[in-house]
Amino acid sequence: MKDLIKMVKKMKDLIKMVKENNKLGYQLSAICGTNWLIRKLFKWQYLFFLMVMSAVCIKEIYLTLDVDTRILSALLYLVMLGAPFAKLRLGSEIIFMKLMIRNTFLAIIFTAALAKPIQERESLFWIFATIISFVVYRLANWLQTKLFHHYLFVRVLNKDYLGIRKCKDALPPEENLFTDANESDANQRMITINQRAVKSDYQDIVELSFLNREKQTGISYFQNAFGGAEIPLEREFVDMDEIYHPVFTIFPFGKKHDLYFKLVKFDVSKNSAFSMVTQFTIDKKIDNK
């Protein structure tokens, strides 16, 4: 009876928390979830065609060269189910589980396609279909990324402050990410950047949680003019650029609740922010997982 009362109390607290919190947190979380789901659907349609094409090609090789399909199939299974163990060896248990689940489903699709009878030259159709599905996947991924980040930089984040601009846009304001990042106190630095990088409506649900910075140093060649005389080239090491890697997280129920997930991660160049040629890039490595 006591356990039931505790459960009911927790449910009431959860309902109260949902009602009291900023609805923008739920809206932004829903957009992120939909964005993730669509990206996965496009990726899986490509993987499906890839597995079917591989199975059909292996069967045609068997019919043409009279090779046992079990040998080629076993090699493919070994690669698919053995690849995740490389991540386990490096200590990435979560990535290992994700890869193992994904590759198990791919192996099931491959096995089902391998058991299906094929027609003559059917591989040409599946190769063409796989190419089309890959093109669709890449185009959809590019367009989806553009739309998602356009939404973030218009509604949620202050792109002028972050130095995200096109050639025709104005230079960043006097208060910007690059000047505030020079603050020596780490806590004050992150507080200041959060106040200026996140728009006011989203201050309670979006946070800049990590900010890494790297300097690119290289060799610069120069030549000093001296009375028209020919002076040999000289060289020196100089700091060519600074690259910033901000990572923003979202708290669906507000920052007072310890529940969050990554919203976006991107790279921005200091030189690009203050020059007429921009080199802003979005990091897709994690988004495509």
RABEL-V482950 format. One record per pair of residues at least 12 apart in sequence whose ideal C-beta (glycine too) atoms are under 8 Angstrom apart, sorted by the first residue. I is the first residue (numbers start at 0). GAP is how many residues later the second one is. Records with the same first field share a line. If there is no record, write none. Layout:
BEGIN
I=GAP + GAP
END
This chain:
BEGIN
16=236 + 240
17=235
20=231 + 232 + 233
21=182 + 183 + 232
23=177 + 178 + 181
24=179 + 180 + 225 + 226 + 227 + 228 + 229
25=226
27=128 + 174 + 177 + 178 + 222 + 224 + 235
28=221 + 223
30=117 + 120
31=218 + 229 + 231
34=109 + 113
37=102 + 106
38=101 + 102 + 105 + 248 + 249
41=94 + 95 + 98 + 99 + 102
42=94 + 98 + 245
44=88 + 91 + 92
45=84 + 87 + 88 + 90 + 91
46=59 + 62
47=61 + 85
48=77 + 80 + 81 + 84 + 85
49=80 + 83 + 84
50=55 + 58 + 59 + 62
51=57 + 58 + 61 + 74 + 78
52=70 + 73 + 74 + 76 + 77
53=22 + 56 + 59
54=55 + 58 + 59 + 61
55=57 + 62 + 66 + 67 + 70
56=66 + 69 + 70
57=14 + 15 + 18 + 56
58=55 + 59
59=58 + 61 + 62 + 63
68=45
72=37 + 41
75=34
76=30 + 33
79=23 + 26 + 27 + 30
80=19 + 22 + 23 + 26
82=16 + 20
83=12 + 15 + 16 + 19
86=12
97=191
140=143 + 147
144=137 + 139 + 142
148=115 + 117 + 133
151=111 + 112
154=44 + 47
155=42 + 43 + 46 + 50 + 107
156=40 + 41 + 42 + 49 + 91 + 107
157=38 + 39 + 40 + 41
159=12 + 13 + 16
160=12 + 14 + 15 + 16 + 35 + 36
161=14 + 15 + 35 + 84 + 106
162=13 + 14 + 15 + 105 + 107 + 109 + 110 + 111 + 117
163=104 + 109 + 114 + 116
164=108 + 113 + 115
165=112
166=109 + 110 + 111
170=102 + 103
171=101 + 102
174=21
175=97
176=16 + 20 + 67 + 69 + 91
177=64 + 66 + 92 + 95
179=12 + 13 + 16
180=12 + 30 + 32 + 63
189=18 + 21
192=15 + 18
193=13 + 14
196=49
197=50
203=47 + 50 + 51
204=45 + 46 + 47 + 49 + 50
205=42 + 43 + 44 + 45 + 57
206=41 + 42 + 44 + 48 + 53
207=38 + 39 + 40
208=38 + 39 + 40 + 51
209=35 + 36 + 37
210=33 + 34 + 35 + 36
211=32 + 33
212=29 + 30 + 31 + 32
213=28 + 29 + 31
214=24 + 26 + 27 + 28
215=23 + 24 + 25 + 26 + 27
216=20 + 21 + 22 + 23
217=19 + 20 + 22
218=16 + 17 + 18 + 19
219=15 + 16 + 17 + 18 + 20
220=12 + 13 + 14
221=12 + 13 + 14
239=31
240=28 + 29 + 30
241=27 + 28 + 29
242=24 + 25 + 26 + 27
243=23 + 24 + 25 + 26
244=20 + 21 + 22 + 38
245=19 + 20 + 22
246=15 + 17 + 18
247=14 + 15 + 16 + 17
248=12 + 13 + 14
249=12 + 13
261=24
263=18
264=18 + 21
265=14 + 15 + 16 + 17
266=13 + 14 + 15 + 16
267=12
END
